[in-house]
Amino acid sequence: MPLTRPALTLARGPRGVQDARRWVIQTCQDIGRTDLIECAELGVSELVTNAVLHGADPIQVRVRGTREHPRVEVRDASVEGPILPGPLGLDPDDDLLLTFGRGLSIVARSSDAWGAEIESDGKVVWFAPASQISEDEGVEGVIHGPDAPPEDELEDPVDVRILGVPLRHYVGFQTHFRELRREVRLLAVAHEADYPLAKTLSDLFSVLERQLRDGIGLSDMEGALAQNADVADLSVRMPREAATTLRRFVDLLDVADEFCRQERLLSLARSDDQREFQRWFLGEYVRQAAGAAPTAWVEPQTEPSALRVVR
């Protein structure tokens, strides 16, 4: 069963570390995974300490995944990658920080897999707790961040106009895109044998990020979001070859939904509204790369039968 508990927002300083430890311990108990408590407690102490010392508010911790494959995530608003903390510069009175600020090596030894996702608005550092502390150096972390090639490197570029993008649907798509990307990357690293689709999706995410720059042009919408607009137009220059990847990606999202419903992937399946919007949004890139004119979004109407149709 997917774990969908709300995130816990943490205070700065030792209090935040203590709260995170207690919360993660309780969560492990609640889901019947007491075998993970020691490693989960050690790992979250390190990550929250790192966020307190080097990150930015708000700092949050949550447990995602499933009972079989839970993971702990610590989010903060800094876009700087994870930093190995040391004793220098710490307040000597902060005994808890001195005790637990020993670096990501502890996370590596406490994990079956760990890594970080750096976004435009902050980062998430995650780990899948192991059942026992490793005696060696532990697993190597996988860190993903913005990888934007210069525009002049694009081959056979095509200019795409996405008209009348409803920002409420866009925000939901952005969240789903990031969550699924993080999910499949984790599964591809830690549990590829159990979730073979994850490796395929993870590879597609990497290709899309390289081809379309920062998640299909999503960062270009920040101005409209800041102005609390209802709709906005999006302009993106992309390589024409990205359309092939996008077409395959749209199809695999439907497959991923079915895997989610069967709890073979750990994210939640998309709603009908999310799927309808994403098909239009991603489909515009595919259509226009083939030479079609832009088609603006039309909000589906609710019929008396409660069935949604696209006019």
C-alpha positions in Angstrom: 0.0 0.0 0.0 1.5 3.4 -1.0 2.5 5.6 1.9 0.9 9.0 1.5 1.4 10.6 4.9 1.7 14.4 5.0 5.1 15.9 5.4 6.3 17.1 8.8 7.6 20.7 8.8 10.6 21.1 11.1 12.0 23.8 13.3 15.6 24.8 12.8 18.3 23.6 15.2 18.5 20.5 17.4 14.7 20.6 18.0 14.1 19.8 14.3 16.5 16.9 14.4 14.8 15.4 17.5 11.3 15.9 16.0 12.4 14.2 12.7 13.9 11.2 14.6 10.8 10.7 16.7 8.4 11.1 13.7 10.4 8.6 11.6 10.6 6.0 14.4 6.8 6.3 15.0 6.2 5.9 11.2 8.3 2.8 11.0 6.4 1.3 14.0 3.0 2.3 12.4 3.8 0.5 9.2 5.2 -2.6 10.9 8.8 -2.0 9.8 10.6 -1.9 13.2 13.5 -3.7 11.5 14.3 -0.4 9.8 14.2 1.9 12.8 17.9 2.0 13.6 18.9 2.9 10.0 16.0 5.2 9.5 16.8 7.1 12.7 20.5 7.5 11.8 19.9 8.5 8.2 17.2 11.1 8.9 19.3 12.6 11.7 22.1 13.2 9.2 19.9 14.6 6.5 18.0 17.0 8.8 21.3 18.2 10.3 22.6 18.9 6.8 19.4 20.8 6.0 19.6 22.8 9.3 23.2 23.7 8.8 23.3 24.4 5.1 19.8 24.5 3.8 16.9 26.9 3.7 13.4 27.0 5.2 11.0 25.3 5.0 12.6 22.0 6.0 10.3 19.0 5.8 10.6 15.3 6.3 8.2 12.6 5.0 8.1 8.9 4.4 7.1 7.8 0.9 7.0 4.5 -1.1 5.3 1.4 0.3 5.6 -0.7 3.4 7.8 -3.1 1.4 10.0 -0.3 0.1 9.7 2.8 2.2 12.0 5.7 1.8 12.7 8.8 3.9 12.8 12.2 2.2 14.1 15.5 3.6 13.2 18.6 1.6 14.6 22.2 2.0 14.4 25.3 -0.2 18.1 25.5 -1.0 19.2 24.5 -4.5 22.8 23.7 -3.4 23.6 20.0 -3.5 24.1 18.0 -0.4 27.1 19.1 1.7 29.2 16.9 3.9 29.0 18.6 7.4 31.9 18.7 9.8 32.4 20.0 13.3 33.9 23.4 12.3 31.6 26.3 12.6 29.0 24.5 14.8 27.8 26.0 18.0 29.6 24.0 20.8 26.4 24.0 22.8 24.5 22.2 20.1 25.5 18.7 21.2 22.9 17.1 19.1 24.2 18.7 15.9 27.8 17.7 16.9 26.7 14.2 17.5 24.7 13.7 14.3 26.5 16.0 11.9 28.9 13.4 10.7 28.2 13.5 7.0 26.5 11.6 4.2 28.7 8.6 4.8 26.3 7.7 7.6 23.4 7.9 5.2 25.3 5.7 2.7 25.9 3.1 5.4 22.3 3.2 6.6 20.7 2.8 3.2 20.0 0.3 0.4 20.0 3.4 -1.9 20.1 7.2 -1.5 20.3 10.3 -3.6 19.1 13.8 -4.2 16.8 15.6 -6.6 17.7 19.3 -7.1 14.9 21.4 -8.5 14.5 25.1 -9.3 12.8 25.7 -5.9 14.8 23.5 -3.6 16.0 19.9 -3.2 14.9 16.6 -1.8 17.5 14.2 -0.4 16.2 10.7 0.1 17.3 7.3 1.3 15.8 3.8 1.5 16.6 2.6 5.0 18.5 -0.7 5.3 17.7 -3.4 7.8 21.2 -3.1 9.3 24.2 -0.7 9.2 26.8 -1.5 6.6 30.3 -2.3 7.8 31.9 -0.8 4.7 31.4 2.6 3.0 27.9 1.8 2.0 26.1 2.6 -1.3 26.9 5.4 -3.6 24.4 8.2 -3.8 22.8 9.3 -7.1 22.3 13.1 -7.4 20.2 14.6 -10.2 20.1 18.3 -10.9 19.3 20.8 -13.7 21.1 19.9 -16.9 20.3 22.6 -19.4 22.3 22.4 -22.6 22.9 25.8 -24.3 20.2 26.6 -26.8 22.8 26.8 -29.7 23.5 23.1 -29.2 20.0 22.1 -30.3 19.9 20.2 -33.6 17.0 20.7 -36.0 15.1 22.9 -33.5 11.4 23.6 -33.7 9.5 26.4 -32.0 6.4 25.2 -30.1 3.6 27.4 -28.7 1.4 26.0 -26.0 -1.7 28.2 -25.9 -4.0 28.9 -23.0 -2.3 26.6 -20.5 -4.6 26.5 -17.3 -2.2 27.0 -14.5 -4.1 24.9 -12.0 -3.7 21.9 -14.3 -0.1 22.9 -15.0 0.9 22.9 -11.3 -0.6 19.5 -10.9 1.3 18.2 -13.9 4.6 19.7 -12.6 4.1 18.0 -9.3 3.2 14.7 -10.9 6.2 15.0 -13.3 8.6 15.6 -10.5 7.1 12.9 -8.2 7.1 10.2 -10.9 10.6 11.2 -12.0 11.9 10.8 -8.5 10.0 7.6 -8.0 11.2 5.8 -11.1 14.8 7.0 -10.5 14.8 5.5 -7.0 13.2 2.3 -8.2 15.7 2.0 -11.1 18.6 2.4 -8.7 17.3 0.3 -5.8 14.7 -2.2 -7.1 15.0 -2.6 -10.8 14.4 -6.3 -10.8 11.0 -5.8 -9.0 10.0 -2.8 -11.1 11.3 -3.2 -14.7 9.2 -0.4 -16.0 11.0 2.0 -13.7 14.3 1.7 -15.7 12.6 2.5 -19.0 10.7 5.5 -17.6 13.9 6.7 -15.8 15.8 6.6 -19.1 13.0 8.5 -20.8 13.0 11.2 -18.1 16.7 11.7 -18.6 16.3 12.0 -22.4 13.4 14.5 -22.0 15.3 16.7 -19.5 18.3 16.8 -21.9 16.2 17.5 -25.0 13.6 19.9 -23.6 15.6 21.6 -20.8 14.3 21.6 -17.3 11.2 19.4 -17.5 9.6 20.3 -20.8 9.9 24.1 -20.4 8.1 24.1 -17.1 10.4 26.8 -15.6 9.1 29.3 -18.2 5.8 29.5 -16.4 7.2 30.9 -13.2 6.3 34.5 -14.1 2.7 33.7 -14.7 2.5 31.7 -11.5 4.0 34.6 -9.5 1.3 36.9 -10.9 -1.5 34.5 -9.9 -2.7 34.3 -13.5 -5.3 31.7 -14.5 -3.9 30.8 -17.9 -0.6 31.5 -19.7 1.0 30.8 -23.1 4.3 28.8 -23.2 7.0 29.1 -25.9 9.7 26.4 -26.1 12.4 25.8 -28.7 13.1 22.0 -28.7 14.9 19.5 -30.9 12.5 18.0 -33.4 13.7 14.5 -32.4 12.2 15.1 -28.9 8.7 14.5 -30.4 9.6 10.8 -30.8 10.5 10.5 -27.1 7.5 12.4 -26.0 5.1 10.2 -28.0 6.6 7.2 -26.3 6.5 8.9 -23.0 2.7 9.7 -23.3 2.1 6.0 -24.0 4.2 4.8 -21.1 2.4 7.2 -18.7 -0.8 5.2 -19.4 1.2 2.0 -18.6 2.6 3.6 -15.5 -1.0 4.4 -14.3 -1.9 0.7 -14.5 1.2 -0.3 -12.6 0.3 2.3 -9.9 -3.2 0.9 -9.6 -1.7 -2.5 -9.2 0.8 -1.0 -6.6 3.7 -2.2 -8.7 4.9 1.5 -8.9 4.8 3.6 -5.7 3.2 6.8 -7.0 -0.5 7.3 -7.3 -2.2 6.9 -10.6 -3.3 10.1 -12.4 -6.9 11.3 -12.2 -9.0 11.5 -15.3 -8.5 15.3 -15.4 -4.7 15.0 -15.0 -4.5 12.4 -17.8 -6.7 14.5 -20.1 -4.6 17.6 -19.6 -1.3 15.8 -19.9 -2.3 14.2 -23.2 -3.2 17.6 -24.6 -0.1 19.4 -23.2 2.4 16.8 -24.3 0.5 16.1 -27.5 1.0 19.7 -28.6 4.8 19.2 -28.7 4.3 16.1 -30.8 1.8 17.7 -33.2 3.7 20.9 -33.7 7.0 19.0 -34.3 5.1 17.4 -37.2 4.1 20.8 -38.6 0.6 21.2 -37.1 -0.6 24.6 -35.9 -1.1 25.2 -32.1 -4.4 24.2 -30.6 -5.4 25.9 -27.4 -6.7 24.0 -24.4 -10.4 23.7 -24.1 -11.8 23.0 -20.6 -13.9 19.8 -20.6 -17.6 20.4 -19.9 -19.6 18.5 -17.3 -22.6 16.9 -19.0 -25.8 16.0 -17.1 -24.6 12.4 -17.2 -21.5 13.5 -15.2 -19.4 12.2 -18.1 -16.6 14.5 -19.2 -16.2 15.0 -23.0 -13.9 17.2 -25.0 -15.7 19.5 -27.3 
